[in-house]
Amino acid sequence: MPDHFHVIVHPLPKKLNDGHDRSFITIPKNKSLSLIIGAFKAISIHLSGHTGFKWHRSFHDRIIRENELKIIRKDIKNFLYK
C-alpha cells in the first residue's frame, strides 16, 4: 500500500471553453495552498470513515513549469496503472 500520493493543483476558472459548469469550485482566490491541502485532508478522512487515520502534518510542493507538465502527468498516470 503506498504511503503517499501525487496531485497536480491548478487554478481553474468556473467556466471553461468546453461548456462544463465548474460552479462547484468555490475556493476563493486568496486562500493559500496550505489551507486547501488542510481542507482536503480533513474532508478525505471524514468521507472515508477512517477516523483513526492521521495525515502527516506537512506536505511537499513545487511549481511545475509548463514544459514539465505533460511529462509529470504521464508519470503519474503510468504509476497509477502499474
The 8 nearest C-alpha neighbors of each residue, nearest first, counted from 0:
[[1, 2, 3, 4, 79, 81, 78, 80],
 [2, 0, 3, 4, 5, 79, 78, 81],
 [1, 3, 0, 4, 54, 55, 5, 53],
 [4, 2, 1, 5, 0, 54, 55, 58],
 [3, 5, 6, 2, 1, 75, 79, 78],
 [6, 4, 7, 3, 75, 8, 59, 60],
 [5, 7, 8, 4, 75, 72, 9, 60],
 [6, 8, 9, 5, 72, 63, 71, 68],
 [9, 7, 6, 10, 32, 11, 35, 62],
 [8, 10, 11, 7, 6, 63, 12, 62],
 [11, 9, 8, 12, 28, 26, 13, 24],
 [12, 10, 9, 13, 15, 14, 24, 21],
 [11, 13, 14, 15, 10, 21, 24, 22],
 [14, 12, 21, 22, 11, 24, 15, 20],
 [15, 13, 12, 21, 20, 19, 16, 18],
 [16, 14, 17, 18, 12, 19, 13, 20],
 [15, 17, 18, 14, 19, 12, 20, 13],
 [18, 16, 15, 19, 14, 20, 21, 13],
 [19, 17, 16, 15, 20, 14, 21, 13],
 [20, 18, 17, 21, 15, 14, 16, 13],
 [19, 21, 22, 14, 18, 13, 15, 23],
 [20, 22, 13, 23, 14, 24, 19, 12],
 [21, 23, 24, 13, 20, 25, 14, 12],
 [24, 22, 21, 25, 20, 13, 26, 14],
 [25, 23, 22, 21, 26, 13, 11, 12],
 [24, 26, 23, 27, 22, 13, 21, 28],
 [27, 25, 24, 28, 30, 35, 29, 23],
 [28, 26, 29, 30, 25, 24, 31, 35],
 [27, 29, 30, 26, 31, 10, 25, 11],
 [28, 30, 27, 31, 26, 32, 34, 35],
 [31, 29, 28, 27, 34, 32, 26, 35],
 [32, 30, 33, 34, 29, 35, 28, 36],
 [31, 33, 35, 34, 36, 30, 37, 8],
 [34, 32, 36, 31, 35, 37, 30, 58],
 [35, 33, 37, 31, 32, 36, 38, 30],
 [34, 36, 32, 38, 37, 33, 39, 31],
 [37, 35, 39, 33, 38, 34, 32, 40],
 [38, 36, 34, 40, 39, 35, 33, 41],
 [37, 39, 41, 35, 36, 40, 42, 34],
 [40, 38, 36, 42, 37, 41, 43, 35],
 [39, 41, 37, 43, 38, 42, 36, 44],
 [42, 40, 38, 44, 39, 43, 37, 45],
 [41, 43, 45, 39, 44, 40, 46, 38],
 [42, 44, 46, 40, 45, 41, 47, 39],
 [45, 43, 47, 41, 42, 46, 49, 48],
 [44, 46, 42, 43, 48, 47, 41, 50],
 [47, 45, 43, 48, 44, 42, 49, 41],
 [48, 46, 44, 49, 45, 43, 50, 42],
 [47, 49, 45, 46, 50, 44, 43, 51],
 [50, 48, 47, 51, 52, 44, 45, 46],
 [49, 51, 52, 48, 44, 45, 47, 53],
 [52, 50, 49, 53, 44, 48, 54, 45],
 [51, 53, 50, 49, 54, 44, 48, 47],
 [54, 52, 51, 55, 50, 44, 56, 49],
 [53, 55, 56, 52, 40, 57, 44, 41],
 [56, 54, 57, 53, 58, 40, 3, 52],
 [57, 55, 54, 58, 53, 37, 40, 36],
 [56, 58, 55, 59, 54, 33, 37, 36],
 [57, 59, 60, 56, 55, 36, 33, 54],
 [60, 58, 61, 57, 5, 33, 62, 36],
 [61, 59, 58, 62, 32, 63, 7, 6],
 [60, 62, 63, 59, 64, 7, 58, 8],
 [61, 63, 64, 60, 65, 7, 8, 67],
 [64, 62, 67, 68, 61, 65, 66, 71],
 [63, 65, 67, 66, 62, 68, 61, 69],
 [64, 66, 68, 67, 63, 69, 62, 70],
 [65, 67, 64, 68, 69, 70, 63, 71],
 [68, 66, 64, 70, 65, 69, 71, 63],
 [67, 69, 71, 65, 70, 66, 72, 63],
 [68, 70, 72, 71, 67, 73, 66, 65],
 [71, 69, 73, 67, 68, 72, 74, 66],
 [72, 70, 74, 68, 73, 69, 67, 75],
 [71, 73, 75, 69, 74, 70, 68, 76],
 [72, 74, 76, 70, 71, 75, 77, 69],
 [75, 73, 71, 77, 72, 76, 78, 70],
 [74, 76, 78, 72, 77, 73, 71, 79],
 [75, 77, 73, 79, 78, 74, 72, 80],
 [78, 76, 74, 80, 79, 75, 73, 81],
 [77, 79, 75, 76, 81, 80, 74, 73],
 [80, 78, 76, 77, 81, 75, 74, 4],
 [79, 81, 77, 78, 76, 75, 74, 73],
 [80, 78, 79, 77, 76, 75, 74, 73]]
